[in-house]
Amino acid sequence: VQLQASGGGLVQAGGSLRLSCAFSGRTFNNYVMAWFRQAPGKEREFVASIFWRAAYADSVKDRFTISRDNASKMVYLQMDSLKPEDTAIYYCAAQHRAADNYRSWGQGTQVTVSS
């Protein structure tokens, strides 16, 4: 599995960004897709995931929306009402539905939210 994330950038607080992740190499429909993020000096943390349904970290619930397009093998993260604390490198990840962890990771895309 190969993952290619894109869409990061610099945005003011309250603004929006949409991240994209392109999946290649296996049967996309068999994978749970997720976004994680890592801020400077902090541990990587879960943001959102989607298979049949979506799940979110409490810190982004009601502001971020994860979606997937199985036909094009893409996963998206729509980020609204961005806050400076959302600043981080965002990583796309894939977990086979029979696996117990995320074994495939994208290269990360930087999101910076200015106050």
C-alpha positions as CSV (number, residue, x, y, z in Angstrom):
1,V,0.0,0.0,0.0
2,Q,1.2,3.5,-0.9
3,L,-0.4,6.7,0.4
4,Q,0.1,10.2,-0.9
5,A,-1.2,13.0,1.2
6,S,-1.7,16.6,0.0
7,G,-3.6,19.8,0.7
8,G,-1.8,21.2,3.7
9,G,-1.0,24.9,3.9
10,L,-1.2,28.1,6.0
11,V,-4.5,29.4,7.0
12,Q,-5.9,31.9,9.5
13,A,-7.8,30.8,12.6
14,G,-11.4,30.1,11.7
15,G,-10.5,29.1,8.2
16,S,-10.8,25.8,6.3
17,L,-8.6,23.4,4.5
18,R,-9.2,20.1,2.8
19,L,-6.6,17.3,2.9
20,S,-6.6,14.5,0.4
21,C,-4.9,11.1,0.4
22,A,-4.5,8.9,-2.6
23,F,-4.3,5.2,-2.0
24,S,-2.6,2.7,-4.3
25,G,-1.5,-1.0,-4.2
26,R,-4.3,-3.0,-2.7
27,T,-8.1,-3.3,-2.6
28,F,-9.1,0.1,-1.1
29,N,-12.4,-1.2,0.1
30,N,-10.7,-3.6,2.6
31,Y,-9.0,-0.8,4.5
32,V,-9.9,1.4,7.3
33,M,-8.5,4.8,6.4
34,A,-7.5,7.4,9.0
35,W,-5.8,10.7,9.6
36,F,-3.3,11.3,12.4
37,R,-1.4,14.4,13.3
38,Q,1.8,15.3,15.1
39,A,2.5,18.7,16.5
40,P,6.0,19.9,17.4
41,G,7.2,18.3,20.6
42,K,4.1,16.1,20.9
43,E,3.2,12.5,20.3
44,R,1.3,11.6,17.2
45,E,-2.4,11.5,17.8
46,F,-5.5,10.1,16.2
47,V,-7.7,12.6,14.3
48,A,-10.4,10.6,12.4
49,S,-11.0,7.3,10.8
50,I,-13.5,5.8,8.4
51,F,-14.6,2.4,7.2
52,W,-18.4,2.0,7.2
53,R,-18.7,4.8,9.7
54,A,-16.6,7.7,10.8
55,A,-14.9,8.2,14.1
56,Y,-13.3,11.4,15.5
57,A,-11.1,12.6,18.2
58,D,-13.0,14.8,20.7
59,S,-10.8,17.7,19.8
60,V,-11.9,17.8,16.2
61,K,-15.5,16.5,16.5
62,D,-18.0,18.9,14.8
63,R,-15.2,20.8,13.0
64,F,-13.6,18.1,10.9
65,T,-15.2,15.7,8.4
66,I,-13.6,12.5,7.0
67,S,-14.9,11.0,3.9
68,R,-13.8,8.4,1.3
69,D,-14.4,7.8,-2.4
70,N,-14.0,4.0,-3.0
71,A,-14.2,4.4,-6.7
72,S,-11.2,6.8,-6.9
73,K,-9.4,5.3,-3.9
74,M,-9.3,8.7,-2.1
75,V,-9.8,9.8,1.4
76,Y,-10.4,13.3,2.5
77,L,-10.3,15.4,5.6
78,Q,-12.4,18.6,5.5
79,M,-11.2,20.9,8.3
80,D,-13.4,23.8,9.3
81,S,-13.2,26.3,12.1
82,L,-9.5,25.7,12.3
83,K,-7.6,26.7,15.5
84,P,-3.9,27.4,16.1
85,E,-3.8,24.2,18.1
86,D,-4.6,22.2,15.0
87,T,-1.2,23.1,13.7
88,A,0.6,19.9,13.0
89,I,1.9,17.5,10.3
90,Y,-1.1,15.5,9.2
91,Y,-0.6,11.9,8.1
92,C,-2.8,9.6,6.2
93,A,-2.8,5.9,7.4
94,A,-4.4,2.6,6.3
95,Q,-5.3,-0.4,8.3
96,H,-6.5,-3.7,6.7
97,R,-9.8,-4.6,8.1
98,A,-8.3,-7.9,9.5
99,A,-5.3,-6.2,11.1
100,D,-5.0,-4.6,14.5
101,N,-2.9,-1.6,13.7
102,Y,-2.1,1.0,11.0
103,R,0.8,-0.4,8.9
104,S,0.8,2.0,6.0
105,W,1.5,5.7,6.3
106,G,1.7,8.6,3.9
107,Q,4.5,11.2,4.0
108,G,2.6,13.8,5.9
109,T,1.4,17.3,4.9
110,Q,2.0,20.4,7.0
111,V,-1.0,22.4,8.3
112,T,-0.3,25.7,10.0
113,V,-3.0,27.8,11.6
114,S,-2.1,31.4,12.5
115,S,-3.9,33.3,15.2
